Amino acid sequence: MNPTTYNVPTLAEMIAEGKEPEILFWVGCAGSFDDRYKAVTIAFVKILNAVGINFAVLGPEENCTGDPARRAGNDFLFQMQAIANIQVLNGYNVKKIVTACPHCFNTIKNEYPELGGNYEIIHHSTFLQQLINQGRIKLQGGGEFKGKRITYHDSCYLGRANKIYEAPREVLAALDADLVEMKRSRAKGLCCGAGGSQMFKEAEPGSKEINIERTEEALATGATVIASACPFCMTMLTDGVKNKEKETQVKVYDIAELIARAEKL
């Protein structure tokens, strides 16, 4: 895999050209607007281009899934946002969606069907695992992460909500790194602190911020890299590491970034 450029066609453009994508890449709000997570979007797109996946995005036709609104208690706003998205997706007859956001993944997979949106949706950790298993991603010795100690943080919506624990770990295993588990992992993993729209508010007075506690668990493993597969988790863990920046040089990366960096994309 060694593309020098990458392109991101919109679904409208592909349809106008009489083409049909293999998958729709649902970018999500974080992947579109958050400066840090834009790098994850670019890394994933580079991988898709490198292995020859025929994909498209909705571009300006993609709106928030409504997940933050529903978690914050505004179900009316959630339904408005969800129905608008479903109308667009059904209008294009979309069947298969891939997203790098567990919140988008969970909402489209488990909540859109009640409003008439039924799609095959895959989280990018599972999609990357499939590409590795199919031999379409051929990592040669793990690249810069070979032998490095990496710990993986389980996203609540990817893990407990949807029982996806092994796919991201298998992706990391392909890097030939030293994967170490935190004291609490998989079904017993500790939330990063962003759930239930908590990312958008301050911690309760007198309480220890959960992201600091989770970051301390990650640092206790001795890992030099904290791997994530969720934009919310990445934000909270990155802030946690910054809180300890005088004590550590640990980096937080999404699994797509690790693959792209290993392959020097």
PyMOL commands that set and color helices and strands:
alter all, ss='L'
color gray80, all
select helices_A, chain A and resi 11-16+28-33+35-51+59-61+67-71+75-91+102-110+112-115+124-133+143-145+166-173+186-188+195-200+210-219+231-243+255-262
alter helices_A, ss='H'
color red, helices_A
select strands_A, chain A and resi 23-26+55-56+96-99+120-123+149-152+178-180+225-228+251-254
alter strands_A, ss='S'
color yellow, strands_A
deselect
rebuild
show_as cartoon
